[in-house]
Amino acid sequence: MSQKDDIPVFPVTGWHAGPLPGYDALIVKFQFLSSPMQPIETAQETQFFALTPEMAESLVSDLQRHIESLRKSGVHSPQEDKH
């Protein structure tokens, strides 16, 4: 893959998720690394993102589908053994 085709990737190190009080919505916030040399302890955080219950269910379904696809492909992350 050439560099022009590379997608910038920011590894997720954690998240917070839960209901948004007073609304029919869920919120999610991610911690992530912006540099390969950045220590996990200094991870940055996104803003809180709001999702309707239907959007959250769709996201869960999409993630499950993609996880299954990855498992079937036999591809493993080079970082997999570190965590």
Backbone as a printed PyTorch tensor [residue, N CA C, xyz], in Angstrom:
tensor([[[  0.8510,  -1.1790,   0.0000],
         [  0.0000,   0.0000,   0.0000],
         [  0.8910,   1.2340,   0.0000]],

        [[  0.6060,   2.1640,  -0.8660],
         [  1.3930,   3.3930,  -0.9070],
         [  0.9480,   4.3350,   0.1950]],

        [[  1.8220,   5.3040,   0.5070],
         [  1.4860,   6.2380,   1.5760],
         [  0.2540,   7.0710,   1.2500]],

        [[  0.0260,   7.3620,  -0.0080],
         [ -1.1550,   8.1590,  -0.3570],
         [ -2.4470,   7.4050,  -0.0520]],

        [[ -2.3760,   6.0620,   0.0430],
         [ -3.5530,   5.2540,   0.3600],
         [ -3.6920,   4.9740,   1.8510]],

        [[ -2.6610,   5.3200,   2.6300],
         [ -2.7120,   5.0540,   4.0700],
         [ -3.7710,   5.9200,   4.7400]],

        [[ -4.4390,   5.3370,   5.7020],
         [ -5.4600,   6.0370,   6.4690],
         [ -4.8550,   6.3790,   7.8240]],

        [[ -4.9100,   7.6500,   8.2350],
         [ -4.4090,   7.9690,   9.5790],
         [ -5.2180,   7.1960,  10.6240]],

        [[ -4.5200,   6.5400,  11.5430],
         [ -5.1690,   5.7220,  12.5600],
         [ -4.7350,   6.2000,  13.9360]],

        [[ -5.6930,   6.3560,  14.8300],
         [ -5.4430,   6.7840,  16.1920],
         [ -5.9610,   5.6860,  17.1160]],

        [[ -5.0740,   4.8620,  17.6610],
         [ -5.5170,   3.7400,  18.4950],
         [ -6.3340,   4.1970,  19.7000]],

        [[ -7.4580,   3.5410,  19.9140],
         [ -8.3140,   3.8190,  21.0720],
         [ -7.7270,   3.0850,  22.2800]],

        [[ -7.6060,   3.8030,  23.4010],
         [ -7.0650,   3.2000,  24.6180],
         [ -8.1340,   2.9910,  25.6810]],

        [[ -9.3040,   3.5620,  25.4760],
         [-10.3930,   3.4130,  26.4300],
         [-11.5860,   4.2360,  26.0000]],

        [[-12.6530,   4.1440,  26.7700],
         [-13.8630,   4.9130,  26.4780],
         [-14.7430,   5.0040,  27.7070]],

        [[-15.6570,   5.9480,  27.6370],
         [-16.7280,   6.1000,  28.6300],
         [-18.0190,   6.0870,  27.8330]],

        [[-19.0080,   5.3530,  28.3060],
         [-20.2920,   5.2990,  27.6180],
         [-21.3930,   5.1580,  28.6480]],

        [[-22.5720,   5.6700,  28.3040],
         [-23.7060,   5.5410,  29.1960],
         [-24.8780,   6.3570,  28.7130]],

        [[-25.9630,   6.3240,  29.4820],
         [-27.1510,   7.0890,  29.0970],
         [-26.9180,   8.5790,  29.3020]],

        [[-27.5750,   9.3920,  28.5020],
         [-27.5460,  10.8480,  28.6520],
         [-28.7730,  11.2280,  29.4700]],

        [[-28.5670,  11.6050,  30.7310],
         [-29.7120,  11.8980,  31.6100],
         [-30.6690,  12.9310,  30.9990]],

        [[-31.9610,  12.6040,  31.0480],
         [-32.9860,  13.5090,  30.5510],
         [-33.2570,  13.4080,  29.0560]],

        [[-32.5270,  12.5300,  28.3660],
         [-32.6920,  12.3820,  26.9160],
         [-32.8050,  10.9030,  26.5720]],

        [[-33.4290,  10.6210,  25.4610],
         [-33.4920,   9.2540,  24.9480],
         [-32.2520,   9.0480,  24.0780]],

        [[-31.0850,   9.0640,  24.7320],
         [-29.8280,   8.9870,  23.9950],
         [-28.7390,   8.3840,  24.8830]],

        [[-27.7200,   7.8900,  24.2210],
         [-26.5220,   7.3890,  24.8890],
         [-25.3660,   8.2990,  24.5070]],

        [[-24.3620,   8.3590,  25.3740],
         [-23.1780,   9.1310,  25.0420],
         [-21.9610,   8.2180,  25.0750]],

        [[-20.9650,   8.5810,  24.2680],
         [-19.7080,   7.8470,  24.2410],
         [-18.5760,   8.8440,  24.0370]],

        [[-17.4800,   8.6000,  24.7200],
         [-16.2840,   9.4350,  24.6400],
         [-15.1020,   8.4810,  24.5800]],

        [[-14.1480,   8.7340,  23.6810],
         [-12.9990,   7.8590,  23.5120],
         [-11.7180,   8.5200,  23.9960]],

        [[-10.8100,   7.6970,  24.5420],
         [ -9.4340,   8.1130,  24.7760],
         [ -8.6240,   7.4770,  23.6480]],

        [[ -7.6460,   8.2250,  23.1180],
         [ -6.8950,   7.7250,  21.9760],
         [ -5.4640,   8.2460,  21.9950]],

        [[ -4.6140,   7.5810,  21.2360],
         [ -3.2280,   7.9990,  21.0710],
         [ -3.0960,   8.7140,  19.7300]],

        [[ -2.4100,   9.8430,  19.7370],
         [ -2.2290,  10.5910,  18.4900],
         [ -0.8380,  10.4000,  17.9000]],

        [[  0.0220,   9.6610,  18.6130],
         [  1.3820,   9.4180,  18.1470],
         [  1.7970,   8.0100,  18.5620]],

        [[  2.5620,   7.3230,  17.7150],
         [  3.0150,   5.9830,  18.0810],
         [  3.9080,   5.9650,  19.3220]],

        [[  4.5210,   7.0720,  19.6280],
         [  5.4280,   7.1460,  20.7720],
         [  4.7340,   7.6490,  22.0370]],

        [[  3.4720,   8.0090,  21.9510],
         [  2.7460,   8.5720,  23.0850],
         [  2.4380,   7.5090,  24.1260]],

        [[  2.7700,   7.7520,  25.3980],
         [  2.4180,   6.7900,  26.4510],
         [  0.8990,   6.7210,  26.6380]],

        [[  0.4010,   5.5470,  26.9510],
         [ -1.0380,   5.3520,  27.1580],
         [ -1.5650,   6.2860,  28.2400]],

        [[ -0.7400,   6.5530,  29.2460],
         [ -1.1720,   7.4070,  30.3600],
         [ -1.4780,   8.8440,  29.9220]],

        [[ -0.9960,   9.2480,  28.7580],
         [ -1.2240,  10.6200,  28.2850],
         [ -2.2070,  10.6710,  27.1150]],

        [[ -3.0350,   9.6390,  27.0030],
         [ -4.0130,   9.5830,  25.9070],
         [ -4.9000,  10.8230,  25.9110]],

        [[ -5.2690,  11.2410,  24.7190],
         [ -6.1780,  12.3730,  24.5700],
         [ -7.6180,  11.8720,  24.5920]],

        [[ -8.5600,  12.8050,  24.7700],
         [ -9.9780,  12.4380,  24.8060],
         [-10.7650,  13.2140,  23.7650]],

        [[-11.7660,  12.5550,  23.2130],
         [-12.6960,  13.2190,  22.3050],
         [-13.7480,  13.9530,  23.1290]],

        [[-14.6090,  14.6440,  22.4450],
         [-15.8100,  15.1970,  23.0600],
         [-16.7720,  14.0340,  23.2980]],

        [[-17.8420,  14.2820,  24.0520],
         [-18.8910,  13.2670,  24.1670],
         [-19.7200,  13.2860,  22.8850]],

        [[-20.0090,  12.1050,  22.3690],
         [-20.8580,  11.9670,  21.1920],
         [-22.1780,  11.3510,  21.6380]],

        [[-23.3040,  11.8820,  21.1380],
         [-24.6290,  11.3770,  21.4940],
         [-25.1600,  10.4970,  20.3680]],

        [[-25.7560,   9.3810,  20.7660],
         [-26.3620,   8.4370,  19.8290],
         [-27.7660,   8.1060,  20.2940]],

        [[-28.6900,   8.0060,  19.3550],
         [-30.0090,   7.4980,  19.7110],
         [-29.8560,   6.0020,  20.0130]],

        [[-30.8040,   5.4120,  20.7280],
         [-30.7170,   3.9620,  20.9650],
         [-30.6240,   3.1610,  19.6580]],

        [[-31.3340,   3.6000,  18.6380],
         [-31.3060,   2.9040,  17.3480],
         [-29.9190,   3.0040,  16.7010]],

        [[-29.3090,   4.1750,  16.7960],
         [-27.9610,   4.3450,  16.2530],
         [-26.9620,   3.4750,  17.0120]],

        [[-27.0930,   3.4120,  18.3300],
         [-26.1950,   2.5860,  19.1440],
         [-26.3550,   1.1100,  18.7740]],

        [[-27.5870,   0.6600,  18.5940],
         [-27.8190,  -0.7270,  18.1940],
         [-27.2030,  -1.0180,  16.8310]],

        [[-27.3230,  -0.0800,  15.9090],
         [-26.7380,  -0.2360,  14.5840],
         [-25.2120,  -0.2840,  14.6680]],

        [[-24.6380,   0.5630,  15.5080],
         [-23.1850,   0.5580,  15.7000],
         [-22.7300,  -0.7810,  16.2700]],

        [[-23.4260,  -1.2780,  17.2820],
         [-23.0780,  -2.5730,  17.8740],
         [-23.1500,  -3.6640,  16.8100]],

        [[-24.1900,  -3.6490,  16.0030],
         [-24.3540,  -4.6480,  14.9490],
         [-23.2140,  -4.5580,  13.9350]],

        [[-22.8840,  -3.3520,  13.5130],
         [-21.7840,  -3.1680,  12.5630],
         [-20.4680,  -3.6680,  13.1470]],

        [[-20.2010,  -3.3310,  14.4010],
         [-18.9610,  -3.7680,  15.0390],
         [-18.9050,  -5.2950,  15.1230]],

        [[-20.0120,  -5.9180,  15.5020],
         [-20.0400,  -7.3790,  15.5900],
         [-19.7980,  -8.0170,  14.2250]],

        [[-20.3980,  -7.4470,  13.2020],
         [-20.2140,  -7.9750,  11.8410],
         [-18.7550,  -7.8610,  11.4120]],

        [[-18.1300,  -6.7120,  11.6970],
         [-16.7340,  -6.5110,  11.3030],
         [-15.7770,  -7.3590,  12.1420]],

        [[-16.0890,  -7.5740,  13.4070],
         [-15.2780,  -8.4550,  14.2450],
         [-15.3020,  -9.8660,  13.6720]],

        [[-16.4780, -10.3400,  13.3270],
         [-16.6060, -11.6770,  12.7490],
         [-15.8190, -11.7870,  11.4460]],

        [[-15.8860, -10.7520,  10.6200],
         [-15.1440, -10.7380,   9.3620],
         [-13.6340, -10.7980,   9.6110]],

        [[-13.1560, -10.0410,  10.5940],
         [-11.7280, -10.0770,  10.9310],
         [-11.3160, -11.4540,  11.4290]],

        [[-12.1250, -12.0560,  12.2760],
         [-11.8110, -13.3860,  12.8110],
         [-11.7380, -14.4290,  11.6980]],

        [[-12.6310, -14.3220,  10.7360],
         [-12.6340, -15.2700,   9.6260],
         [-11.4430, -15.0630,   8.7020]],

        [[-10.9470, -13.8200,   8.6130],
         [ -9.8450, -13.5210,   7.6950],
         [ -8.5130, -14.0490,   8.2040]],

        [[ -8.3870, -14.2540,   9.5110],
         [ -7.1360, -14.7310,  10.0790],
         [ -6.0740, -13.6520,  10.1990]],

        [[ -6.4010, -12.3930,   9.9030],
         [ -5.4470, -11.2870,  10.0170],
         [ -5.3320, -10.8940,  11.4770]],

        [[ -4.0910, -10.6900,  11.9460],
         [ -3.8470, -10.3020,  13.3310],
         [ -3.0930,  -8.9920,  13.3680]],

        [[ -3.4080,  -8.1730,  14.3430],
         [ -2.7330,  -6.9020,  14.5390],
         [ -1.3180,  -7.1480,  15.0330]],

        [[ -0.3220,  -6.3520,  14.5620],
         [  1.0370,  -6.5030,  15.0940],
         [  1.1170,  -6.1140,  16.5700]],

        [[  0.1690,  -5.3320,  17.0610],
         [  0.1440,  -4.9040,  18.4540],
         [ -0.6300,  -5.8700,  19.3460]],

        [[ -1.2350,  -6.8740,  18.7630],
         [ -2.1520,  -7.7540,  19.4740],
         [ -1.5480,  -8.3750,  20.7340]],

        [[ -0.2940,  -8.7800,  20.6810],
         [  0.3240,  -9.4560,  21.8150],
         [  0.7570,  -8.5070,  22.9210]],

        [[  0.7330,  -7.1970,  22.6840],
         [  1.1980,  -6.2350,  23.6720],
         [  0.1600,  -5.9450,  24.7460]],

        [[ -1.1440,  -6.1570,  24.4650],
         [ -2.1780,  -5.7560,  25.4080],
         [ -2.9040,  -6.9330,  25.9770]]])
